[in-house]
């Protein structure tokens, strides 16, 4: 596994003990099992949080090993392979002598001190960083790492989540009759206006060829589900066995109930925010993204033409994704059932 190569999108909830000094921070390292905590101490002036390294985030009783937070550095060095050809290899240094890290609290943000790195830099510089990470305690092998980490305080309010992003070559099928498929994606941490949302209040729905929600059967997804579900909440899709923050698995033999996707598969994000009214009653306000489709064969354009010929006056790209607004970048689109070239 390599370091996270996108902007950090984790959450850092803070809970204070009654003593006012002991604090607990949740999910301080992105892309690790959700709802994991580290303990820290608040400074007297309230501007610093000190977190001891070596704290366990997770323990696997079966494997008898756990994940601990440590200060670490990653880099890239050139080595020769067996044929004498140069190749670049990622290196990892765990700084066991660093026994604590600090966060600075200022202007509504919490920032990890002394971390460096640019995940958006040109390769291989995007692999060179120093920051807080997670390693396995038995051999100090790499699990995950954050750098340039700043968490911004925000108020939880209803918002329309941005559309999910289906990755390049998002669909994989092993091609066997009793095998599996998987869909790779990214769930943006922003709403349609570019403001952060709390992903812990999101859930995912998958849609089949006939636009009906896909049912995940508990008997098939028994590692994650205790009941059949058509909406997968964050705590499952972020750290499940068949679900994680970037992939969902589908199986060919689900008691004959789960269909094969023959034309397309769609993904939608729901954002459910509790709102307290003037009467003190709490209601949940739901907003959902568009359904973003991945087409499984070369009939995508004709399918989009059929979909866009229904009179909704929308523009679709050639992957079937509905485009927002009218100021579209140059390209080929489907509009009212016809190909349109925008220059």
N, C-alpha and C positions, 0 to 999 in steps of 0.2 A: 504494500500500500504506500502511496505517496502523500505528501502534504496536501492540504486543501488548496486548490488552485483557483478559487473564486473568492470574491469579497466575503468577509466573515458575516454570517447572518444569525448567529446564535443568540440566545436569550441569557441574561444574567440577573435573574431575580434575586433580591436580597431580603433575608428574613432576620430580624434582630431578636436576640435573646432578651429576657427581661433585664439583664444586667446592663444593657445598652452598649456593651463592648463586643460581645461575641456575635458574629454575623455568619450567615450561611448563604453561599452563592450557588445558584443552580445552573447547570449546563454551561460552564465557563469555557469548555473546549468543544468546538463545533464538530459535528459528525461523529459523536460518540453516543452510546445509549442514552435516551432521553431521561429526564427527571433524575439526574445524578447530582450530588451536592458536594461542595467542599466547605470546610470551616475556616473562618478568618477572624481577625481582630481589628476593630475600628480604632483609629488613632484618637487622641484626646481632642484634637481640633476638628475631627470629622471629615478630613480630607484624604485619608489614606486607609486602605484595607490591606492588611498583611496576611498572606495565605501560606502556611507551611507546605512544602512539597512532600512527596511520598505518601500522600493521602490516597486511600483506595476509593475508586469510583465504582468498581464492580468486582465481584468474586465469583468464579465458576467452581462450584463444588466438585463437579464431575472431572474437570481438567486439573483441579487443584492449582489454579493460578488466577491472578487478578490483574486489573488495570489500575495503575497509579499515575498521578500527575507528577511531572518532572520538568525542570528547565532544560531545554535541549537546543541543539543547532543542527541544521541540515545543510548539505552542500553537494556539489557535483565535482567529481574528479575523473580524469581520463585514465583509463586502463587499457591494456592490450588483451584481446581475447586469445583463444587457443590458436587462431590462425594469424596472429600478429597484427590484427586490425584494431585501430583505436575505437574505444567505446566509452561513453560517458555513464558513470555509475553514481547513484545517489549515496551519500554518506550520512551517517547519523552519529552525533555525539551527545550523550546524556551527561549533564553536568551535575553529578551527585553532590558536589561540594556546595551547590546553591541550595540552601535549605529552606528558603522562603522567597516568595515573589510579592510584589506590591501592585496595587491598583490605585489610581488617583481619581478622586471624585471632584468634578468641577463643571459648573454650568450645565447640569443635567446629563452629564456623561460619566461613564466609568471606563477608564483606559488602563490597559496593562502596561506597566512601566518597562522601559528598556527592551521592548521587542522590536525587531527590525525585519524587513522583508517586504517584497512587493509581489503578491500572487498574480498580478496582471503583467509582470515584466516579460520581456522576450526570453524564450527558452535559451539556456538553462537557468537564467537568473531567477526565474519564478520558483526554483527549487532551493534557493539559498536564503535561509532565514534563521532567526533566533527567537524563541518564544516559549510559551507554555504548551506542553504536549502531554500525551498519554502513552505509556509503554507497558508491556507485560512484565510483571514483577519477576518471573522466573528466569528470563534471559535478556531483559531490557530491549526487546525487539519493538519496532515502531508500530503504533496503532493510529494515532492522529495528532495533528498539531495545528495551533492557531498562531498567527502573527499579524502585526498591525491591528490589534484587537481593541475596538472601542465600541462600547454599548451605549446607546442613546436612550434616555428616559422618554417614554411616551405614554399618553393616556389611552386606555382601551376604549375605542369607539367603533360603532358599526362602519363598515367600509366594503366596497366591492373589490374582491381579490383580483389580482392580475391573472391573466390566463396562464395555465401551466405551459411549460416549454418542453416539447418533445425533442429529444436529442437526435443528432445525426445518427442514422442507422438505429433508430429507437426500438425497432421490433426485431427480436431474435426468435427463431424457431429451430429446434434441434432436428426437425424433419422426420421423427419417428412416430409411429402410430400411437404408442403409449407414452410419448415424451412430454415435453413442456415447452412453453414459450415465455417470453418476458418482455416487458415494456420499460424502457429507460426514459426518465424525465427529470425536470427540475421544477420545484414549486417556488416561485418568487416570494420573497419576504416583503414585497410591497403591494399596495393596492393600485388601482388603475391610475391614481394621481401621483404615484411615486412615493407615497408615505408608507412607513413601516407598519406591518400588521403583526399580531402575535400568532405565530403558527400553531401554538398549542390549542387554539380555538378553531382550527381548520379540520376538514375531513375531505376525503376523495371519493368520487363516484366514477365508475367505468361504464361505458355504454357500448352496446353491440350494434350490429348492422342495422337493426330496426329501431335504433335510438332508445331502446329500453335499458334500464339500469341492469348491470351484470350482477348476479347474486353469487357471493362468495360463500360456499357451503362449509359449515363447521366440520362436517365429516371429512372434508378434503383439506381444509386449512386448520387442522386440529392443533397445530403448534401455536396459533395466534387467536383463534376464535372459539367461543363457547356456544355461539348461535349464528344462524345464517345472517349475513349482512350485505346490504347494497351500498352502504357508506362506511368507509374505513376511517376512523378518527386518527388524529395525529399521533397519539401515544402508541398506536399499532403500526401505522405506515412509516413512522420514523425509526422504529427499532424492532420490527417483528422478524419472524423467520422467513416467511414468504413475502414480506413487505419491508421496504426500507425507504429512506428519504429520496431515493433516486431510482427505485425499481420495484415492479410488481411481477410476481410469477403467476402463470396460468398452466393448468394441467389438462392433459388430453382425456384422461379417464376419471371423471368426477361423477361416478354413478349415473352417467348418461344425461346429467342435468345441465352441465356447463357446455354451451355450444362452442364450436370452433368459430373463430372470427374469419369470415370468408372474404369480406370486402374492406372493412375498416374497424378501428377500435378508437373510442373516444375517452377523454379524461377531463374531469371537471373538478374545480375546487369550491368547497363551501366554507363560509366564514360565519360562525355563530357567536354573537357577542351578547352577554347578559347586560341588560339595561334596567336600572332602577327608576321607576316612575315617581311622579309627585306623591302618589298614594303609598309609596314604599314597596309596592309590588314589583317583583323582578320578572321581566319578560326577555325572551331571547330573540334578537333580531338577526335574521339570516339574509346574507347576500351571497351570490354565486358567480363564478366566472363563466365565460363562454365554454362550450364543449369544444375541445381541440381534438381533431381527428388525425390518426395515422392511417394511410391507405396501404393495403397489403398487396396490391397488384397494380398493373399498369392502367387500370380503368379509372384511376383517380380523377382525371380531368373530366371524363364523361359523368362521373358521379357528382362532381362539384357543379357541373353545368345543370344537372337535373335538380340539385338542391337549390341553386341560385335562381332557377327559373320559376320559383314559387311566388315571385312578386315582392320579395322583401327588400329589393333595391340595394342589397348589400354587395360589397366587393369581397371576393374570396381569392386567396392565393392558390397556387397549383397543388398545395398539400391539403386543400379543403378548409383552411383556417379563415374564419371571418375576420376581415380587417377593420380596424377601428378608424373612424374619421374619414375625411375625404382627401387630405393632404398625404397621398401615398407615395412611397419611394418609387423610382423607376422600376418597371418590371412588367410581367404578364399576369393578368388577373382574369377572373370569371365574373361577369356582371350581367344580371338578367339572362343567364344562360348562354352568353356569348363571350368569346375571348376578347380582352381589351388590353392594348399595349399602352402603358404610361411611360413617357420619356421625361 
